[in-house]
Amino acid sequence: MKIASNAFANARPSPWTSLFGDPPVIPAVARAFVDLQEERHEADYNLSKTPTRSEVLTGVARARHAVAAWKLVKGSAEADAYLLAMVVKSRK
């Protein structure tokens, strides 16, 4: 899921960019997915650092914003492509 999200979050032209609406919502949602997953891993596994209240509230706000953005595009071609990319394993 992270690999697919990174591909969609990438600002450079890709096969996916022709699917993005205006403004491109999916890249922002995908970037939030990657960043929030990394923050969760940091919180889960780096026991030497305790997140501050401000960091936690920022993450919660970012997650809420991503969910609200997703509601705007769910069911669209770009959203369907993103979901499909998240479940289809890359064959390299």
C-alpha positions in Angstrom: 0.0 0.0 0.0 2.9 2.3 0.7 4.5 1.7 -2.6 1.2 2.4 -4.5 0.6 5.5 -2.3 4.1 6.8 -3.1 3.5 6.4 -6.8 0.2 8.4 -6.6 1.7 11.0 -4.2 4.6 11.7 -6.6 4.3 15.1 -8.2 6.1 14.0 -11.4 4.1 12.9 -14.4 3.2 9.3 -14.3 0.7 7.0 -16.0 -1.7 7.9 -13.1 -1.6 11.7 -13.5 -4.0 11.6 -16.4 -6.7 10.4 -14.0 -6.3 13.2 -11.5 -9.0 15.7 -11.3 -8.5 19.4 -10.7 -7.4 20.0 -8.1 -5.6 16.6 -7.8 -7.1 15.2 -4.5 -5.6 11.7 -4.7 -2.0 12.7 -4.6 -2.7 14.6 -1.3 -4.6 11.6 0.1 -1.8 9.3 -0.9 0.9 11.5 0.6 -1.1 11.7 3.9 -1.4 7.9 3.9 2.4 7.5 3.6 3.3 10.2 6.1 0.8 9.1 8.7 1.9 5.5 8.3 5.5 6.5 8.9 4.5 8.6 12.0 2.5 5.6 13.3 5.5 3.3 12.9 7.7 5.9 14.6 5.3 6.1 17.5 5.0 2.3 17.7 8.6 1.3 17.5 10.8 4.2 18.7 10.3 4.0 22.4 13.0 6.6 23.0 10.7 9.4 21.7 7.2 10.3 23.0 5.1 12.4 20.5 4.1 15.8 21.8 0.5 16.8 22.1 0.9 19.2 19.2 2.4 16.4 17.0 -0.5 14.1 17.8 -3.1 16.8 17.1 -1.4 17.7 13.8 -1.6 14.1 12.8 -5.2 13.8 13.7 -6.0 16.9 11.8 -4.2 15.6 8.7 -6.0 12.3 8.9 -9.4 14.1 9.1 -8.5 16.3 6.2 -7.5 13.2 4.1 -10.8 11.4 5.0 -12.8 14.6 4.0 -10.8 14.8 0.7 -11.4 11.1 0.0 -15.2 11.6 0.4 -15.0 14.2 -2.4 -13.5 11.7 -4.9 -14.6 8.2 -3.8 -16.2 6.3 -6.6 -14.3 8.3 -9.3 -11.9 6.8 -11.8 -8.9 8.2 -10.0 -10.1 6.9 -6.6 -10.8 3.5 -8.1 -7.4 3.4 -9.8 -5.8 4.3 -6.4 -7.6 1.5 -4.6 -6.8 -1.0 -7.3 -3.1 -0.1 -7.2 -3.1 -0.6 -3.4 -4.3 -4.2 -3.7 -2.6 -5.4 -6.9 0.9 -6.6 -6.2 3.6 -5.2 -8.4 5.3 -7.7 -10.7 8.9 -6.7 -11.2 
